[in-house]
Amino acid sequence: MARIHYVQHDGTEHVVEVEPGLSVMEGAVKNGVPGIDADCGGACACATCHVFIDEGWISRVGRAESEQEVSMLELAPTFEANSRLSCQIEVGEELDGLIVRMPESQH
């Protein structure tokens, strides 16, 4: 299991244990973390699971590279260099302690 720290825009933190192989989005949805709606169910077809990766984790998680993910993120109200769709981040043991922050538009 990997412990993922989901931080809402107001600073409220939810620490959830997520099974390896699931996405960061699935971990949030299965555990009722507010702010990650996942309207498309993880199909990379919306931006309702948008998160900001904590700078200390970018090297392990990576930046958005696929054309589909980048195009969805560009539709988000606040697209930044550390933006990712949480449905596109697969959880593994190496992500234990990962910190993701949700934009103000997702509450």
C-alpha positions, 0 to 999 in steps of 0.5 A: 500500500502507498499512502497518498496525501490529498490536500484540498485548496483550503488546506484540509488533508486526507491521507489514504492508503491506496493499493498498488495498480490503482490510479491516484484518482481511483484511490480518492474516489474509493475513499470519498476524498472530496474535490476529485469527481472523476466525471469520465471515470478515468478515461482521460476525457475531462479534467475533474481529477486535476491535481498539482503534484508537490514539487518534491515528487515531480521526478518520480511521478513525471509531468503530463506528456501524452497529447490527450492528458495535456489537451484535457489539462489545458481546459482546466481553469488553472493549468500549471507545469506540475498539473496532472490528471490523477487518473493517469498516475498509477500508484506503486510502492515508490509513490508512498507519501505522495502529496497532491493538491487540488485546485480551488475550482475543485471543492 
